[in-house]
């Protein structure tokens, strides 16, 4: 894939406190470090001047960390620098991840004026005890206040993150969360099962407790409960863990799932550009050193970790990522891109997964069955 990226991911690694389940690169730092990061990020974006050609951006995504925590003027200046270096498509989607307690009217006004038109709010749960267990500093009331503030300044494209498979979770808890999302007419919801990652406080707390068969069944039942409720509320489940009303799908995340190219700026950010996957250092000081090194040697990226994605790997990733989408993989599009049908390239694997009831072909697309969704990792593993 040699086309220039039309999407950018910005990693904002700062948090007010660290959630007990998080294993992303984040840091609790004083505002002085924010300024160091901000200046480094602008220098990193400026490295792209060395590229022979660039495309106007269609999506920008500020993730983290907690992008809503840092000074809103920093976010605005990053957007302005991206616009100067790349140019923006008329209908660009600019997303900011936000924790509810860090949303203020003053920040929201600056975000909106800078061009942010989509905000993803980290709700996770509506159970106050569960929020404390997860290390989340917000409450249900602060979530409601954040929604009201964002809508008051004209940011209407809102998404909410919902976590399930939590310790002691019940159907009732999931229902209360869905009731809240329906009450506030949130047009996009991301719903993820809790994953206990080694090294996190939550993992250490529950590492000696194995999930029983009954708990696994409950987790899957709650997953389908969430899907069905969201669909009744007018949202379309377009990806295995994402649902949105028409015209509210995440354009940026679809870039990943459709294996299109993108730039990543910031410490720990990843890029997939010009058939090469790159990862920046997950350390602010090292990342800053790498930026200066890149400036001196004429490179457009500070990344020293690179992986060339050849055609064989690209075909595997197209299958792996495409199966996350409800629509699945379009056989004709795959053939047009690679000159071969997925059934020719992966004949034995696809037939085996179909025989196991995990895959099906519908209207020229290969997709997960309902059974396959419950055992998606088995299908994904076939293409790793």
Buried (B, 14 or more C-beta within 10 A) or exposed (E): BEEBBBBBBBBBBBBEEBBBBBBBBBBEBEEEBBEEBBEBBBBBBBBBEEBEEBBEBBBBBBBBBBBBBBBBEBBBBBBEBBBEBBEBEEEBBBBBBBBBBBBBEEBBBBBBEBBBBBBBBBBBBBBEEBBEBBBBBBBBEBBBBBBEBBBEBEBEBBBBBBBBBBBEBEEEBBBBBBEBBBEBEBBBBBBBEBEBEEEBBBBEEEEEEEEEEEBEEBBBEBBEBBBEBBEEBEBBBBBBBBBBBEEBBBBBBBBBBBBBBBBBBBBBBBBBBBBBBBBBBBBBEBBBBBBEEBBEEEBBBBBBEEEEBEBEEBBBBBBBBBBBBBEBBBBEBBBEBBEEBBBEBBEEBBEEBBEBEBBBBEEEBBBBBEEBBBBBEEBBEBBE
